[in-house]
């Protein structure tokens, strides 16, 4: 026969506030275990194996709570470290994977490309936002590997083009065919930011806007 106290009966008749099972913590788990022990039949107590199993579950809940706290601390530390690392780039020039280049009011813009094989002719075309080819850099024969280019901003007309953002389209001759190749450009870092929700740090580049830190190939 189950023995219950007046206090137990009062608790049983009261309407407790419901709590989402997924939000139960270690303290809630312990209360449930104590209530189970208080309500058990003294002539048929809880089996030792079952009780040990419940204690193991309690330990698991405690371990998960501690692990979550440690992960939160680790995330905060990584956030701070990433922000500190990214902030050190302000004012420096970086080489990034991009087919966009920003022509300033005066001065040159530069970058590089990587040839998989030697070529008899390497060219980099400059396209306006409309898609029209407005400039061209003929780099001539080049060996396989990194090939640097430098553009003075002068267009096909012989005049310097207006400052702004342009698109690069590089290609090289491979035997009897012409193959496209990706470009990398140099740009100055104006500021940095790290998303509060996580993710890669963002670099604000002069004339090019925001790019992910993961796009940086080299720090100049």
N, C-alpha and C positions, 0 to 999 in steps of 0.2 A: 504494500500500500504506500502511495506517495505521501510524504509529510510536507506540509506547506505552512508557513507562518502567515500571520495577518498581513504583515508587510508584503509578502509575496502575492497575497490575494488582492491587495490594493493595487499593486503594480500590474497585475494581470487584468484588472477591470479598467485601469486607466488607458486612455488612447494615446500611445506614444507617437511622437513626431517621426514620420518615416524618413529614413536616410538612405540615399543611394548606396547599394552594396559595393559599387565600384570605388566609393570614397571612404570605405571603412579603413581606419588606421589601426596601429598596434593597440592603443588604449581600448578601442571599440572591441577588438578581438578578445582582449583579456576580460572585458566585462561579460561578453557572451559565454566565455568558458566558465567564469565564476558563477554565472546564473545557472548554467547547466549543472554544475556541481551542487548548487543549493537545491535544485529542483529534482535531483535524481532520487530514485527509490533506494533507501538505505539498505534494503534487503537484496537489491540487485544493482550494485554500484557500477559505474562505468568501467568497461573492460580496460585493463592496463595497456593493451596494445592500441586501442582506440585513443586513449588519453595521450600516449606518447606520440601518436600520429598528429593529434591536435597541437601538441607542443611544438612539433616539427613545423607545422603550418605557421604557428606564431613566430618562430624563429625566422621563417622565410619572409613573412610580412615585415619583420624588423629589418632584415637584410635588404629588402627592396627599398624601404624608406631611406635607409642610410645610403644606398647606392644612388638614389635619385638626388639626394642632397649633395653627394660628391660630384655627380655629373653636372649639377647646376653650378657648383663652384668652379669646376674645370672649364665649363663653357664661358663663364665670366672671365677667367684667366686668359683663355684663348682669344676672346674678343679684345681684351686690353692689349695683348701681345701683338695681335694683327694690326690694331690701330697704331701702336707705337712703331711697328715696322714700316707701315705704309706712310706715316707722317714724315719719316726720314727721307722720303723721295721728293718732298716739296722743294721746288727750285732746281731740281736735277733734270737731266734729259734722259729719256728712256727710249729704247727700241721696242716697238710693238708690232704684232701681226695685224696688218691693216692694208686695205687698198685705197684708203682715204689719206689725203695730205692737205695741210692748211698752208696756203701761200700768204705770207705776211705782206705788209705794205712795202717793206724793203728787205733785202737779204735773200738767201737761198733756202731751199728745203732739200733734205737728203734722206736716203734710205738704203736698203740693200735687198737683194734677192739671192736665192740659193739654186744654182744650176745642178741638176742630177748628172749631167754629162757635159763634156766640152761642146762648144757651139761656135759656128762660124759667124753668127750674127745674133746679137741680143738687143732688143728694143723695148723701151718703156713709153707708152702713149699716155698723154694727159687728157682726160675727158672733162668737159664742163658738166654742170648738173643736168643739162638737156641731153647729154649723151654724145654731143659733138666732140670730135677730136680737135683740141685747140693747141696742143703742144706735143713734142716728141723728143725723146733722148735716145740717140743711137749709140750704143755702147760697144759696137764692133765685135770681133771674135773674143771669146772668153773661155777660160778653162773651167772645169767642173768645180763647184764650191761656191763660196760667197762672192758676190759681185756688188760693189758699192755704186750708187748713182747719186748725182747732185744736179738739181734743177735750179736755174737762175730766175725762173718765172717768166722767161721770154717765150711767147707763143709762136705759132707757125707764121703769123703776120710779121714777125720781127719786133713787135712791141711787147712791153711787159704787160702781163695780164692783170686784171683787177684782183686785189686780195680776196681770199675766200677759200672755200673747201672745193677740192677737185678729186677726181677718181683716177687711180693709176691702173693701167692695163699692160702687164709685162708679158713678153713672149720671147722665145728663142728658136733658132732653126736647128732641127735635129734630123740630119740627113736631108731628105726631100720634103719633110713636113715641118710645120710651124707649131710649136707646143706652147700652151699657156703656162705661166709660173706665178706663184704667189709673191707678194711684196711685203716688206717690213719697212716702217718709216720711223724717223726720229721725231720726238715731240717733247716739249717741256711740261713738267707737272706743276699745275697751279695750286691744287688742293686735293685732299683725299677725304673719303668718308667710308664708314663701315656700317652696313645695314643693321639696325637693332634686332631684327628677326633672324640674323645670321646670314651667311653667304660670303662671297669674296668681297674684299675691299674694292672700292671704286675710285679710280683716279680721274681727276678733272684735268684734261690736257688742253693746252693753249691752242685754240682754234678747232680742235677736234671733238670737244665735249667729253662725256664720261665713258670710260672703258674699264673693264674688270682688271684687277691686278694680275690675274692669271694670263692676260694677254701680253704681259711684259716679257720680252725675250732677253733683254740686256739693259743694265743700268750704265749709262755713260759717265 
